[in-house]
Each structure stands twice: as C-alpha cells, then as structure tokens.
Amino acid sequence: MNRRQAYLEKLSTELHSRGMQTTLKRARHLLLHVTNSAASALTESVYCEQQGDAWVFCWAAGQPIGPAENISAVADRIQYVLREVEP
C-alpha cells in the first residue's frame, strides 16, 4: 500500500466513525467518495497528493482541504461541508 492510499484509508476510517459513508475508487486519482448517511444527495470526492514534503487532502476540483497529517481536522471540514442545513 502506498502513502496516498494509506492516508485515504485513515480518513475513511475517521469519517465512518462519524457516520459518513465512504468508498475508495480509482479514477484519474485514487478518490475517496464521501456521502452524508442521512442525506445521500450530499456527497463529495477527495484525493490526497504530495505537495513538496507534505501530503495534502484536496477536493476533487483541486482545492486543498488540509494536511494529511491532521486527519481529524480534515474530517471536521468534510463533515461541515456535507452537513444537513435546516431551512
């Protein structure tokens, strides 16, 4: 297993513990698809890449989420983005 996959699997485990659904898939990048279990329309894809000496999680569109060494903070951000909002 390479570092990219290891980081994505750690993130997957963290998000599962928070009630999110995740699936690891291969595309242009190895992607982690994340879905809010309570609202399946709320879904995003995340990948992990090396930038200089650090590994960083990014949204599928390329914007950085946070450093791969801080799984909890990245999971917080993903959970925030995929949250249900009361009307």
Residue frames as a rotation matrix with the C-alpha (Angstrom) as fourth column:
MET 1
0.583 0.812 0.000 0.00
0.812 -0.583 0.000 0.00
0.000 0.000 -1.000 0.00
ASN 2
-0.357 -0.711 0.606 1.36
0.668 -0.648 -0.366 3.45
0.653 0.275 0.706 -0.87
ARG 3
-0.883 -0.062 -0.466 1.12
0.412 -0.579 -0.703 6.58
-0.226 -0.813 0.537 1.29
ARG 4
-0.767 0.641 -0.040 -1.72
-0.562 -0.640 0.524 8.06
0.311 0.424 0.850 -0.77
GLN 5
-0.071 0.765 -0.640 -3.89
-0.066 0.636 0.769 5.01
0.995 0.097 0.005 -0.20
ALA 6
-0.456 -0.162 -0.875 -2.89
0.791 0.376 -0.482 4.77
0.408 -0.912 -0.043 3.46
TYR 7
-0.981 0.100 -0.167 -3.92
-0.011 -0.885 -0.465 8.39
-0.194 -0.454 0.870 4.12
LEU 8
-0.488 0.852 -0.190 -7.22
-0.670 -0.226 0.707 7.93
0.559 0.472 0.681 2.27
GLU 9
-0.091 0.439 -0.894 -7.98
0.320 0.863 0.391 4.77
0.943 -0.251 -0.219 4.26
LYS 10
-0.753 -0.193 -0.629 -7.24
0.657 -0.177 -0.733 6.59
0.030 -0.965 0.260 7.54
LEU 11
-0.881 0.470 -0.060 -9.58
-0.470 -0.883 -0.008 9.38
-0.057 0.021 0.998 6.50
SER 12
-0.281 0.789 -0.547 -12.21
-0.358 0.442 0.822 6.82
0.890 0.427 0.158 5.50
THR 13
-0.353 0.080 -0.932 -12.00
0.712 0.669 -0.212 5.18
0.607 -0.739 -0.293 8.94
GLU 14
-0.925 -0.028 -0.379 -12.35
0.287 -0.704 -0.650 8.56
-0.248 -0.710 0.659 10.67
LEU 15
-0.697 0.700 -0.155 -15.35
-0.687 -0.589 0.426 9.56
0.207 0.403 0.891 8.56
HIS 16
-0.244 0.590 -0.770 -17.01
0.080 0.804 0.590 6.14
0.966 0.082 -0.243 9.13
SER 17
-0.618 -0.042 -0.785 -16.68
0.762 0.214 -0.611 6.70
0.194 -0.976 -0.101 12.88
ARG 18
-0.869 0.308 -0.388 -18.66
-0.139 -0.904 -0.405 9.92
-0.476 -0.298 0.828 12.36
GLY 19
-0.055 0.939 0.339 -21.46
0.193 0.343 -0.919 8.17
-0.980 0.015 -0.201 10.48
MET 20
0.159 0.051 -0.986 -20.42
-0.851 -0.499 -0.163 9.05
-0.500 0.865 -0.036 6.93
GLN 21
0.770 0.056 0.636 -20.38
0.241 0.897 -0.371 6.55
-0.591 0.439 0.677 4.05
THR 22
0.172 -0.774 -0.610 -17.16
-0.778 -0.486 0.398 6.24
-0.604 0.406 -0.686 2.06
THR 23
0.845 -0.018 0.534 -15.97
0.307 0.835 -0.458 4.34
-0.438 0.551 0.711 -1.00
LEU 24
-0.047 -0.932 -0.359 -12.42
-0.315 -0.327 0.891 4.26
-0.948 0.155 -0.279 -2.34
LYS 25
0.787 0.369 0.495 -12.34
0.354 0.387 -0.852 4.34
-0.506 0.845 0.174 -6.16
ARG 26
-0.394 -0.915 0.083 -9.77
0.527 -0.151 0.836 4.67
-0.753 0.373 0.542 -8.90
ALA 27
0.869 0.476 0.135 -10.15
0.389 -0.488 -0.781 7.46
-0.306 0.731 -0.609 -11.44
ARG 28
0.608 -0.704 0.367 -7.55
-0.039 -0.488 -0.872 9.98
0.793 0.516 -0.324 -12.57
HIS 29
-0.480 -0.623 0.617 -6.54
-0.735 -0.099 -0.671 9.94
0.479 -0.776 -0.411 -8.90
LEU 30
-0.589 0.353 -0.727 -7.35
0.612 0.783 -0.115 7.42
0.528 -0.513 -0.677 -6.22
LEU 31
-0.489 0.519 0.701 -10.53
-0.447 -0.839 0.310 9.05
0.749 -0.162 0.642 -4.86
LEU 32
-0.865 0.377 -0.330 -12.45
0.484 0.458 -0.746 8.72
-0.130 -0.805 -0.579 -1.65
HIS 33
-0.420 0.823 0.383 -16.16
-0.011 -0.426 0.905 9.30
0.908 0.375 0.188 -2.29
VAL 34
-0.947 0.091 -0.308 -17.84
0.309 -0.005 -0.951 10.58
-0.088 -0.996 -0.024 0.86
THR 35
-0.355 0.908 0.224 -21.60
0.096 -0.203 0.974 10.71
0.930 0.367 -0.015 1.42
ASN 36
-0.689 0.289 0.665 -23.66
-0.723 -0.340 -0.601 12.02
0.053 -0.895 0.443 4.30
SER 37
-0.954 0.277 -0.118 -25.54
0.282 0.959 -0.026 8.92
0.106 -0.058 -0.993 5.51
ALA 38
-0.379 0.850 -0.366 -28.56
0.489 -0.152 -0.859 10.99
-0.786 -0.504 -0.358 6.48
ALA 39
0.586 0.520 -0.621 -28.74
-0.239 -0.621 -0.746 12.85
-0.774 0.586 -0.240 3.14
SER 40
0.195 -0.565 0.802 -27.35
0.628 0.700 0.340 10.88
-0.753 0.437 0.491 0.21
ALA 41
0.812 0.096 0.576 -27.50
0.535 -0.517 -0.668 13.90
0.233 0.851 -0.471 -2.11
LEU 42
0.797 -0.584 0.154 -24.71
-0.599 -0.731 0.328 15.44
-0.079 -0.353 -0.932 -0.02
THR 43
0.748 -0.552 0.368 -21.62
0.524 0.832 0.182 13.84
-0.407 0.056 0.912 -1.50
GLU 44
0.702 -0.626 -0.340 -18.08
-0.699 -0.698 -0.156 14.85
-0.140 0.347 -0.927 -2.41
SER 45
0.823 -0.556 -0.116 -14.89
0.480 0.790 -0.381 13.26
0.304 0.258 0.917 -3.67
VAL 46
0.767 -0.632 0.107 -11.50
-0.548 -0.560 0.621 13.74
-0.333 -0.536 -0.776 -2.04
TYR 47
0.747 -0.623 -0.233 -7.98
0.341 0.660 -0.670 12.80
0.571 0.421 0.705 -3.09
CYS 48
0.791 -0.584 -0.185 -4.56
0.035 -0.259 0.965 13.02
-0.611 -0.770 -0.184 -1.47
GLU 49
0.761 -0.580 0.289 -1.40
0.386 0.048 -0.921 14.28
0.521 0.813 0.261 -3.13
GLN 50
0.169 -0.806 -0.567 2.14
0.907 -0.097 0.409 15.15
-0.385 -0.584 0.715 -2.21
GLN 51
0.835 0.008 0.551 2.93
0.243 -0.903 -0.355 18.87
0.494 0.430 -0.755 -2.31
GLY 52
0.194 -0.865 0.463 6.61
-0.774 -0.425 -0.469 19.44
0.603 -0.267 -0.752 -1.61
ASP 53
-0.815 -0.563 -0.137 7.47
-0.327 0.642 -0.693 17.49
0.479 -0.520 -0.707 1.54
ALA 54
-0.682 0.623 0.382 3.86
-0.433 0.076 -0.898 17.28
-0.589 -0.778 0.218 2.76
TRP 55
-0.801 0.578 0.156 0.80
0.539 0.582 0.609 15.25
0.261 0.572 -0.778 1.81
VAL 56
-0.818 0.546 -0.180 -2.44
-0.430 -0.789 -0.439 17.19
-0.382 -0.282 0.880 1.43
PHE 57
-0.379 0.807 0.453 -6.09
0.761 0.550 -0.345 16.20
-0.527 0.214 -0.822 1.05
CYS 58
-0.907 0.120 -0.403 -7.91
-0.308 -0.841 0.445 18.04
-0.285 0.528 0.800 -1.76
TRP 59
0.185 0.980 0.074 -11.45
-0.291 0.127 -0.948 18.24
-0.939 0.154 0.309 -3.07
ALA 60
0.163 -0.072 0.984 -11.88
0.749 0.658 -0.076 16.59
-0.642 0.749 0.162 -6.48
ALA 61
0.912 0.220 0.345 -11.94
0.394 -0.699 -0.597 20.09
0.110 0.681 -0.724 -8.03
GLY 62
0.197 -0.963 0.183 -8.40
0.595 -0.031 -0.803 20.63
0.779 0.267 0.567 -6.73
GLN 63
0.305 -0.077 0.949 -8.85
-0.539 -0.836 0.106 22.95
0.785 -0.544 -0.296 -3.75
PRO 64
-0.660 -0.618 -0.428 -6.88
0.027 0.549 -0.835 21.88
0.751 -0.562 -0.346 -0.67
ILE 65
0.576 0.805 -0.146 -8.76
0.113 0.099 0.989 20.73
0.810 -0.585 -0.034 2.41
GLY 66
0.712 -0.387 0.587 -5.86
-0.701 -0.331 0.632 20.27
-0.050 -0.861 -0.506 4.81
PRO 67
-0.274 -0.946 -0.176 -2.69
-0.929 0.307 -0.207 18.36
0.250 0.106 -0.962 5.64
ALA 68
0.273 0.352 -0.895 -2.85
-0.291 0.917 0.271 14.56
0.917 0.186 0.353 5.61
GLU 69
-0.687 -0.588 -0.427 -1.10
0.260 0.350 -0.900 14.50
0.679 -0.729 -0.087 8.98
ASN 70
-0.892 0.431 0.139 -4.19
-0.347 -0.451 -0.822 16.12
-0.291 -0.782 0.552 10.54
ILE 71
-0.818 0.566 -0.098 -6.91
0.373 0.653 0.659 13.58
0.437 0.503 -0.746 9.72
SER 72
-0.325 0.733 -0.598 -9.27
0.880 0.002 -0.475 14.89
-0.347 -0.681 -0.645 12.41
ALA 73
-0.370 0.147 -0.917 -9.26
-0.072 -0.989 -0.130 18.49
-0.926 0.018 0.376 11.13
VAL 74
-0.914 0.045 -0.404 -9.75
-0.404 -0.001 0.915 17.31
0.041 0.999 0.019 7.53
ALA 75
-0.663 0.713 -0.228 -12.66
0.672 0.701 0.238 15.09
0.330 0.005 -0.944 8.62
ASP 76
-0.312 0.528 -0.789 -14.13
0.558 -0.571 -0.603 18.08
-0.769 -0.629 -0.116 10.52
ARG 77
-0.631 0.000 -0.776 -14.03
-0.461 -0.805 0.374 20.17
-0.624 0.594 0.508 7.33
ILE 78
-0.909 0.304 -0.287 -15.58
-0.095 0.519 0.849 17.42
0.407 0.799 -0.443 5.17
GLN 79
-0.503 0.748 -0.433 -18.30
0.864 0.426 -0.268 16.81
-0.016 -0.509 -0.861 7.76
TYR 80
-0.392 0.318 -0.863 -19.03
0.185 -0.892 -0.413 20.56
-0.901 -0.322 0.290 7.87
VAL 81
-0.780 0.039 -0.625 -19.33
-0.581 -0.415 0.700 20.81
-0.232 0.909 0.346 4.08
LEU 82
-0.736 0.474 -0.484 -21.59
-0.032 0.690 0.723 17.75
0.677 0.548 -0.492 3.87
ARG 83
-0.896 0.411 -0.167 -23.81
0.214 0.070 -0.974 18.73
-0.389 -0.909 -0.151 6.79
GLU 84
-0.177 0.927 0.332 -27.57
0.904 0.020 0.428 18.98
0.390 0.376 -0.841 6.54
VAL 85
-0.995 -0.083 0.049 -28.84
0.063 -0.945 -0.320 22.53
0.073 -0.316 0.946 6.86
GLU 86
-0.312 0.931 -0.192 -32.25
0.805 0.152 -0.574 23.22
-0.505 -0.333 -0.796 8.34
PRO 87
-0.297 0.263 0.918 -34.40
0.726 -0.561 0.396 25.53
0.619 0.785 -0.024 6.18
